Amino acid sequence: MMAWISELWGSGTAAIEPASLRDAPRLAQLHGESFHRGWGEGEFEAMLAERNTLVHRLRMGRKIIGFAVSRIGADEAEILSIAVAASHRGRGLSRDLLLTHLGHLAGRGVRTVFLEVEENNQPARRLYERAGFGVAGRRERYYRQANGEQLNALLMRRDLS
Ligand SMILES: CC(C)(COP(=O)(O)OP(=O)(O)OC[C@H]1O[C@@H](n2cnc3c(N)ncnc32)[C@H](O)[C@@H]1OP(=O)(O)O)[C@@H](O)C(=O)NCCC(=O)NCCS
């Protein structure tokens, strides 16, 4: 009840934790709501079971409201996906999620992190820029929308020290 009340008033504290296999259905639901090509429950289960994939969940009370996923290869990692439920966006929660996720990547020995972001995705670009990522390349017509429109991708990079 208390958690519900504090969330209602926007003062609930968010927790960022490693996700578990049991979270797969909710993570797939969140992903589907946030991206044009959603990942299914099975895809999340596979990623959660893989040792080189790191998945964090963002939890508010008993509700999972976001996640971050990356894949590690030697001392590099790629952020594959990050999302916050539409109902909880615009409160800076993604920043805590991303910075905690990066901290864990550093703890696993990762020195460089890459990601791809759609050029017009302003909230995501802002998030990454403020978290210290810089543009490392541009890929023309990289994403194809359901309506056939093709959008450019930016490749971003950040070194962890
Ligand atoms: C990207 C995403 C995770 C950001 O989550 P969030 O918790 O809402 O992020 P924040 O509240 O910290 O906002 C991030 C920044 O974007 C800015 N922003 C938010 N909406 C914006 C908009 N419509 N236009 C421009 N900037 C915007 C915010 O002001 C903030 O910048 P600031 O720190 O300079 O104030 C969230 O929007 C999301 O889940 N989007 C769908 C999935 C997605 O696109 N993921 C990234 C794929 S690469």
The ligand as a Gaussian input file, in Angstrom:
#p B3LYP/6-31G(d) Opt

LIG

0 1
 C       14.962000       6.676000     -24.186000
 C       14.246000       6.459000     -22.847000
 C       14.793000       5.177000     -22.212000
 C       14.499000       7.647000     -21.938000
 O       13.877000       7.379000     -20.698000
 P       13.401000       8.546000     -19.665000
 O       13.438000       7.960000     -18.301000
 O       12.124000       9.123000     -20.132000
 O       14.573000       9.587000     -19.831000
 P       14.750000      10.985000     -19.139000
 O       13.539000      11.399000     -18.364000
 O       16.044000      10.934000     -18.403000
 O       14.901000      11.917000     -20.409000
 C       16.058000      11.807000     -21.197000
 C       16.365000      13.151000     -21.857000
 O       15.531000      13.299000     -23.008000
 C       14.866000      14.551000     -22.930000
 N       13.573000      14.368000     -23.596000
 C       12.530000      13.674000     -23.166000
 N       11.544000      13.711000     -24.103000
 C       12.019000      14.453000     -25.115000
 C       11.493000      14.859000     -26.375000
 N       10.276000      14.480000     -26.771000
 N       12.270000      15.603000     -27.185000
 C       13.512000      15.967000     -26.815000
 N       14.071000      15.611000     -25.637000
 C       13.325000      14.872000     -24.806000
 C       14.746000      14.830000     -21.463000
 O       14.569000      16.208000     -21.205000
 C       16.091000      14.343000     -20.968000
 O       17.102000      15.274000     -21.261000
 P       17.759000      16.142000     -20.086000
 O       18.448000      15.145000     -19.214000
 O       18.674000      17.044000     -20.797000
 O       16.625000      16.841000     -19.396000
 C       12.695000       6.344000     -23.051000
 O       12.279000       7.491000     -23.730000
 C       12.252000       5.106000     -23.794000
 O       12.085000       4.033000     -23.207000
 N       12.028000       5.243000     -25.122000
 C       11.583000       4.123000     -25.943000
 C       12.680000       3.120000     -26.144000
 C       13.910000       3.745000     -26.782000
 O       13.842000       4.520000     -27.712000
 N       15.090000       3.353000     -26.236000
 C       16.371000       3.782000     -26.743000
 C       16.716000       2.981000     -27.935000
 S       18.356000       3.286000     -28.503000

